[in-house]
């Protein structure tokens, strides 16, 4: 997987924020970070959905596996 450092940082941020959102964190990215979010989606680490105008991230099984390689604690889904 060929992710940029900024994309990995965004992944880590969303993963760490996920417990506060029942495992599906609110995605608030800047114009500059949109490409990083797209990279994470293209890598199939997460998907997004829009609810009432808000974007939420859902981690895929590949995202869970990637988080483990980064040493991130598992989410309690």
DOLOGU-91704 format. One record per residue (C-alpha): x, y, z; residue in one letter; residue number from 0. Coordinates in Angstrom, 3 decimals. Each point is the difference from the previous one (the first is absolute). Layout:
N
{pt {X,Y,Z},A,NUM},
...
REM end
This chain:
77
{pt {0.000,0.000,0.000},X,0},
{pt {1.471,3.314,-1.053},X,1},
{pt {-1.542,2.621,2.310},X,2},
{pt {1.422,3.431,0.670},X,3},
{pt {0.983,0.972,3.516},X,4},
{pt {-2.909,2.466,0.059},X,5},
{pt {-2.455,-2.741,-0.983},X,6},
{pt {1.306,-2.253,2.761},X,7},
{pt {-0.306,2.876,2.479},X,8},
{pt {-3.626,0.546,-1.059},X,9},
{pt {-0.711,-3.723,0.346},X,10},
{pt {1.475,-0.007,3.517},X,11},
{pt {-1.989,3.097,0.954},X,12},
{pt {-3.281,-1.514,-1.215},X,13},
{pt {0.768,-3.345,1.668},X,14},
{pt {0.752,1.643,3.332},X,15},
{pt {-3.141,2.149,-0.267},X,16},
{pt {-2.214,-2.969,-0.889},X,17},
{pt {-0.810,-1.109,3.588},X,18},
{pt {-1.619,3.388,0.618},X,19},
{pt {-2.299,-0.656,-2.992},X,20},
{pt {-0.988,-3.638,0.634},X,21},
{pt {2.679,-1.151,-2.440},X,22},
{pt {-1.044,2.279,-2.874},X,23},
{pt {1.810,3.306,0.431},X,24},
{pt {-1.174,3.294,-1.424},X,25},
{pt {2.228,0.969,-2.905},X,26},
{pt {0.918,3.673,-0.038},X,27},
{pt {2.852,0.574,-2.432},X,28},
{pt {1.457,3.130,-1.482},X,29},
{pt {0.188,0.615,-3.709},X,30},
{pt {3.621,-1.145,0.147},X,31},
{pt {-0.890,-3.231,1.826},X,32},
{pt {-2.635,-1.124,-2.506},X,33},
{pt {2.658,-1.744,-2.073},X,34},
{pt {1.141,-1.906,3.080},X,35},
{pt {-3.549,-1.162,0.668},X,36},
{pt {-0.310,-1.082,-3.623},X,37},
{pt {3.269,-1.930,0.297},X,38},
{pt {-1.320,-1.862,3.056},X,39},
{pt {-3.213,-0.850,-1.827},X,40},
{pt {1.855,-1.180,-3.119},X,41},
{pt {2.174,-2.199,2.228},X,42},
{pt {-3.280,-1.494,1.274},X,43},
{pt {0.839,0.843,3.602},X,44},
{pt {-3.269,1.819,0.545},X,45},
{pt {-3.208,1.074,-1.639},X,46},
{pt {-2.079,3.069,0.693},X,47},
{pt {-3.667,0.799,0.168},X,48},
{pt {-1.910,3.255,0.336},X,49},
{pt {-2.729,0.375,2.599},X,50},
{pt {-1.825,3.285,0.467},X,51},
{pt {2.834,1.832,-1.737},X,52},
{pt {2.730,-1.569,2.140},X,53},
{pt {2.601,-2.434,-1.336},X,54},
{pt {0.825,-3.079,2.065},X,55},
{pt {2.777,-2.558,-0.488},X,56},
{pt {-0.482,-3.753,0.170},X,57},
{pt {3.143,-2.077,0.309},X,58},
{pt {0.210,-3.047,-2.235},X,59},
{pt {1.561,-3.317,1.034},X,60},
{pt {3.140,1.177,-1.839},X,61},
{pt {-0.110,3.183,2.086},X,62},
{pt {-0.160,-2.021,3.203},X,63},
{pt {2.955,-2.099,-1.150},X,64},
{pt {1.961,3.125,-0.958},X,65},
{pt {-0.701,1.565,3.409},X,66},
{pt {1.453,-3.096,1.640},X,67},
{pt {3.211,0.381,-2.030},X,68},
{pt {0.235,3.561,1.316},X,69},
{pt {-0.339,-1.232,3.573},X,70},
{pt {-3.398,1.656,0.482},X,71},
{pt {-2.362,-1.521,2.533},X,72},
{pt {-2.930,-1.945,-1.463},X,73},
{pt {-3.368,1.695,-0.176},X,74},
{pt {-2.904,-1.486,1.897},X,75},
{pt {-2.508,-0.147,-2.861},X,76},
REM end
